[in-house]
Amino acid sequence: DRETEREMATALGVKRDMEAQVQNFRGQICADAMLLISSHLPNKLVELDNLLRADVLNVQDLSLVHGELDIPIPDPPKKEEETDGKDEGKDKKEKPPKCGLQKPNEKIVSLVQRVKPELASLKETCIMLTTWITYLIPKIEDGNDFGVAVQEKILERISAIKTKVEGFQTNITKYFTERGDAVAKASKDTHVMDYRQLVHEKDEAAYLDLRTMLLDLRGFYIELLDLITKNSEKVTSPKGEEKSYSMY
């Protein structure tokens, strides 16, 4: 039985010709993570803080973020005229005025183009930190597992942040879908003014959502930096052994 276990363990191990490449990859991941924590996270805090102070993200009058709608307002319906008994033209209806090309809201599109790279950057940061901490988790053994529990808690929080970022990305796509539907309704039923207002409401909500996303991103960077630096010893040496990858 023991011989079988040894054979199985050998079969599950990395081949010798690949082991060096795996170790090099592990070392590169750890080096990248150190640089990310010491430089990238603090720089992102400053960048996002400066961005949130910009005038374009501090508009108080939300009517200024409305997109232009090239949808003619139809004339009010005419009063029914008396007829001489003839029914011709009775079923004729006036055609609504034709609508031009409906462009997206350039103000919102501009903000989306600024926010999307930030979402992608934080998502990649979460993936990098997850890979790094996973590499630092020691072999499963009895006792002295408090440091491992700390690593697992941090991994849970990183995963939650990544899920939140993915939700933001979905919300951006959802905005364009819902606004497109509202514009289509406003173009079709040109006499229903509520549909026009619905488009403006979508724009206002999107503006506030994009600003909130940036506020959350800044908060996530602060949280990640604080969480990892405060628990650096448990992250890098969960069982108190000599640190292989010091954060300092």
Salt bridges, closest charged atoms under 4 A:
GLU3 OE1 - ARG6 NH1 3.34
GLU47 OE1 - LYS44 NZ 3.32
ASP49 OD2 - ARG53 NE 3.02
ASP49 OD1 - ARG218 NH1 2.71
GLU94 OE2 - LYS78 NZ 3.84
GLU118 OE1 - LYS44 NZ 2.99
GLU118 OE2 - ARG114 NH1 2.85
ASP145 OD1 - LYS239 NZ 2.75
GLU166 OE2 - LYS123 NZ 3.51
GLU166 OE2 - LYS162 NZ 2.96
GLU178 OE2 - LYS174 NZ 3.95
GLU178 OE1 - LYS202 NZ 2.87
ASP203 OD1 - ARG179 NE 2.61
GLU204 OE2 - HIS66 NE2 2.59
GLU223 OE2 - ARG157 NE 2.48
ASP226 OD2 - LYS230 NZ 3.20
